[in-house]
Amino acid sequence: MPSSRIPSDENIKTNVMVRAAWLYYMENMTQQEIAERLGISRIKVMRILKEAREQDIVEIKVHSPLTGNLIMESDLRSLYHLTDVYITMEADEGEALSRILTLAAAQILEQRLRPGLRVGVGLGRTTSYLPEYFVPSSQVACTFVTLAGGLSSKETLEDNYVTIIQLAKKSGGDARYIYAPFLVSNKEIRDALLHDEVVNAVLEEARKSDVAIFSIGTPDDFSLLHQYNLITIHELAEMRRAGAVGDALGRFFDNKGQEILTNFNERVIGLSINELRRIPTRILVAGGPKKYPAIQGALFGEIPNILVTDAGTARYLLKGSKST
């Protein structure tokens, strides 16, 4: 006679799990429809689908060229204790790469907009492209504020002011900027300006930003500060000898992300690196070989907690973290 062996509870459980997984992943039924079909609660369906993945009964694969980037994003979040990472395609260093990174950063900013949000915007070529790609879906009563004083040269006039004015106009928000230059000739002038009621009020707003979006510079002749004639090649060489690998808001930092205190700092009007770190959401937008050491130093020092970079820089950061 054939065996009349009764299925065990474990076999019954596995059978239900496999059936639920098949109905959900292969027949595209909703969790509620599966619950009604199998005579169990929707909560139980959710639980057994999760268990099916954990026991490798279900294996999910994503087939896309972007999969490699998503894996690197996850690895970078873990290695550098980041809240989030966004990796873009690679491009030639310079304007092309800056524009690709800025497009991604603008989309991130659009997603985070809400009434009352205060967004601090840093200096830099990269952030100057933001208004071109920033296309909020609706008007939001938010505020854009500069994180440092005005930056201008013979070729450009107060471009960081123009950037936040355009961002505010596109979003229906307000623009607030520091009524002082980024760099002054000596500490005494800076201290006098910091005691000015209007300048101090905007700086205080900058410190209270909910989101900061910024890039970083390098201590070489590619430096924006040098190209604006704010710092000489000899001064940059001194910064490098002091251990500088990059700057954020004109504040130079070492390979651990610690601010390097020099006479140059005493002439800068804007947030310090420690003040920048206190902003809850700090989005660093940077990439390319010239900035590899600067980006890594910033990450080690936890200056940003969100990184927008390119795939080549991401590979460097993952490789570099294993050798430090």
Secondary structure, DSSP 8 states (H G I E B T S, - for coil): --------HHHHHHHHHHHHHHHHHTS---HHHHHHHHTS-HHHHHHHHHHHHHTTSS-----STTHHHHHHHHHHHHHHT-SEEEEE----TTHHHHHHHHHHHHHHHHHH--TT-EEEE--SHHHHTHHHH---SS----EEEESB-B---SS-SSHHHHHHHHHHHHHT-EEE--SSBSB-SSHHHHHHHHTSHHHHHHHHHHHT-SEEEE--B-SSTT-HHHHTTSS-HHHHHHHHHTT--EEETTEEE-TTS-B---TTGGGB-B--HHHHHTSSEEEEE--SGGGHHHHHHHHHTT--SEEEEEHHHHHHHHHHHHT-
